[in-house]
Amino acid sequence: MSIPRLQLTGITKSYPGVVANSDVTLTVMPGETHAVLGENGAGKSTLMKIIYGSVKPDAGTVMFNGAPVHIRNPQEARALGISMVFQHFSLFDTITVAENVWLGLSKTLSLLEVTRSITAKASEYGLDIDPSRPVHTLSVGEMQRVEIIRALLTNPQLLILDEPTSVLTPQAVEKLFVVLKKLASEGCSILYISHKLHEIRELCNACTVLRGGKVTGVCNPAQESNASLSRMMIGAEPPQLTHRALQAGAPVLRVQNLQLAREDQFGVDLHGITLTVHAGEVVGIAGVSGNGQKELLYALSGEDVRASPGSIRIGEADASHLHPGGRRKLGLHFVPEERLGRGAVPTLGLAHNLLLTRNEAISNPRFAGGWVRLGQLEDQAARIIQRFNVKAGGPRSAARSLSGGNLQKFIVGREIDAKPKLFIVSQPTWGVDVGAAAQIRGEILALRDAGCAVLVLSEELDELFELSDRLHVIARGRLSPSVPIAAATVEKIGEWMSGLWHEDVQAHLAGMANEVDHA
């Protein structure tokens, strides 16, 4: 028998008020693609950080290639042959892609050599990225590509991937899987964390299930169904969504011929964006990351107020020059794709994070004479925590102390709880387990059924097909016509992501003209 590439025994790690890992045992063989499955807060990310040396365990042993190791930091992990792609990216915003990658590689390489390696690796694996771009100009999906390329350039013996496909398109996922299967065939071991059960069943040949920080099962996922994996992970199958037909109401959001030049050289110009979202409908926007989603969201949320007068209307009001506070008064609530930094202040407690988007008027009962009534604020945060099943130490827990999925549930819950007239959400279930994803999507549909106008931007086509009444695609800063969900297919939307909708539209118009001629 071959020696295990990685063997964990009795790994335990506690934080104030929570045991993240409790007596965890895990074995990964050379060339094995091993999934670690569990709901949000089950301890998966903590366990991966222990392996990578960024967290020190309280107890337990780590063996790598048959030898005991004490990995004190990520640099030592990389020297051993362990690389990791984090769910929350570890990139410096103010320097370029190439400089970020260079930091984690051998100092014997020049920046020019690293730049060439990035270009070659990106081309080889279909992960398009410009090495000269500053990281702060990248979308979330583009940042994820940088992390994956940086890990691949170290030629790892063990590659840890934490939600690597959460903001990748189906085509990009297929290409990534080809890469990962090739790496495994060459002897590289892969630890794979994902809440997408079909991915685990397709890619992985072993699986360890965590619940509450403890190992509750080991299986071969190829021999399991999505339903059986769900039961192992959360103790039940996620509820089925009910998407009933509704008659859409009056327009709530109207975008007419929105033209915006990019604000930096790496941005995307918006060309003639025209979009309408009615009360009681969900409109989805699909697209490959970096095609103008960020610029469109900034324009809609009020973070960019350069739009020409009349080009963005909320209800009957011209909102084109209104900042976020003014748009919230019109009923707009917004969930950005970046959880930490834009969606929540990392160092603030959850209760105080409510103030970011909920301080509409000083007469609000949470305020008295200009002072915040902290007790009422904490009560409200506690209700959101309970309603959305957020695993946290309480309303005073710092946002950064939550797992990615639990923070996402809180941020989405905060905005839904405000009872918006217009709800715009980007990547609503990024990094969220199957049970929580079903809950968030169910809450979005409930908003829609209650008459809210909902706009969803997502790179998960399954999610968009599940939620949307109509779909658009954004490509190179242009928005496709909308297509009713009943007429949309994954293949058609996938083609449109490359900007190839013009031929379909022309063919449709020609067909309509023929019908008129025959009539």
Secondary structure as GFF3:
##gff-version 3
##sequence-region A 1 519
A	DSSP	beta_strand	6	15	.	.	.	ID=ss1
A	DSSP	beta_strand	18	28	.	.	.	ID=ss2
A	DSSP	beta_strand	33	37	.	.	.	ID=ss3
A	DSSP	alpha_helix	44	52	.	.	.	ID=ss4
A	DSSP	beta_strand	59	64	.	.	.	ID=ss5
A	DSSP	beta_strand	67	69	.	.	.	ID=ss6
A	DSSP	alpha_helix	74	80	.	.	.	ID=ss7
A	DSSP	beta_strand	82	85	.	.	.	ID=ss8
A	DSSP	alpha_helix	97	103	.	.	.	ID=ss9
A	DSSP	alpha_helix	111	125	.	.	.	ID=ss10
A	DSSP	three_ten_helix	135	137	.	.	.	ID=ss11
A	DSSP	alpha_helix	140	152	.	.	.	ID=ss12
A	DSSP	beta_strand	158	162	.	.	.	ID=ss13
A	DSSP	alpha_helix	170	185	.	.	.	ID=ss14
A	DSSP	beta_strand	189	193	.	.	.	ID=ss15
A	DSSP	alpha_helix	197	203	.	.	.	ID=ss16
A	DSSP	beta_strand	206	211	.	.	.	ID=ss17
A	DSSP	beta_strand	214	219	.	.	.	ID=ss18
A	DSSP	three_ten_helix	221	223	.	.	.	ID=ss19
A	DSSP	alpha_helix	226	234	.	.	.	ID=ss20
A	DSSP	beta_strand	251	260	.	.	.	ID=ss21
A	DSSP	beta_strand	270	278	.	.	.	ID=ss22
A	DSSP	beta_strand	281	286	.	.	.	ID=ss23
A	DSSP	alpha_helix	293	301	.	.	.	ID=ss24
A	DSSP	beta_strand	312	314	.	.	.	ID=ss25
A	DSSP	beta_strand	317	318	.	.	.	ID=ss26
A	DSSP	alpha_helix	324	329	.	.	.	ID=ss27
A	DSSP	beta_strand	332	335	.	.	.	ID=ss28
A	DSSP	alpha_helix	350	353	.	.	.	ID=ss29
A	DSSP	alpha_helix	355	358	.	.	.	ID=ss30
A	DSSP	beta_strand	367	368	.	.	.	ID=ss31
A	DSSP	beta_strand	371	372	.	.	.	ID=ss32
A	DSSP	alpha_helix	374	387	.	.	.	ID=ss33
A	DSSP	three_ten_helix	399	401	.	.	.	ID=ss34
A	DSSP	alpha_helix	404	416	.	.	.	ID=ss35
A	DSSP	beta_strand	422	426	.	.	.	ID=ss36
A	DSSP	alpha_helix	434	449	.	.	.	ID=ss37
A	DSSP	beta_strand	453	457	.	.	.	ID=ss38
A	DSSP	alpha_helix	461	467	.	.	.	ID=ss39
A	DSSP	beta_strand	470	475	.	.	.	ID=ss40
A	DSSP	beta_strand	478	479	.	.	.	ID=ss41
A	DSSP	beta_strand	483	484	.	.	.	ID=ss42
A	DSSP	three_ten_helix	485	487	.	.	.	ID=ss43
A	DSSP	alpha_helix	490	496	.	.	.	ID=ss44
A	DSSP	alpha_helix	502	518	.	.	.	ID=ss45
###
